[in-house]
């Protein structure tokens, strides 16, 4: 397994783990763990896409991480308000 494949596999596995946890109602979409899995998973998958030079997936995974970061900030604002 190449480094690129390993990084990409870790990334998509984390995103899928978050999805499955949500589908089975173990976490909600505003749960910090869910958001962190999406941030880290998206970042790893984005980095793997950079290594593969795949612009569509760089955009997809980069956006995925950014949206999850925004969600994390919103969840912290909600708990402090």
N, C-alpha and C positions, 0 to 999 in steps of 0.2 A: 504494500500500500504506500503510495507516495504521500509526501507531506501535504500537498494540495488536497488530495482526497481525504486525508485524515482530518484536516481543518474543516473542510466542507461538511464532512460526515458528522463531526461534533456539532457544528452549527445547526444543521437541519434536524439533528436528533434532539437538541435542546428546544427548538421551536415546536417540534412534534410532541415532545413531552409536555410542554405548556398547554398545547391544544388538547391533548388527551386528558390532562388533569382538569381542564375546564369542562370538557364534554362529560366527564364522569362526576362533575360537580364537587370535585375535591378542592378547587380554588375558583374564585371569581375573576373576571377580567380586570378588576381594579386591585386585586391582591398583589402585594409587592413581589412575592416570589414568582408569580405568573409574568409580571412585567420584566423582572430581572432575567428570567429564562429567555424571554423574547429579545431583550437588549443584547445579551451575550450571544445567544444563538444567531441573531441577525448579523451581529458584528463578525462572528466567525465565518458565517456563510458569505458575507460581503467580502471579507478578506480572501476567502477561497475563490470567489468570483473574480477578484482583482488578479489573483495569480493565474487564473484561466483566461484572463482578458475578455470576459463576457459582460459587455456593457449593460445589456438588459437586466441581468441578475445583480450586477453592482447597484443599479438604480433600485431594483426591488428590495434587496436585502438592506441596503443603506437606509432606504425610506422606512423599512420595517423597524430598524433599530431606533431611528429618530422619533417615530411615532410612539414607540414604547417608552422612550426617554421622556417625552412630553406627558404620557400617561402616568409615569412614575412621579414626575413633579406635581402633577395635578392631584395624585393620591396623597402626597405629603401635605399639600395645601389644604386638602379636605380634612385631614386628621388634625391639623393645627388650628383650623378655624372653629 
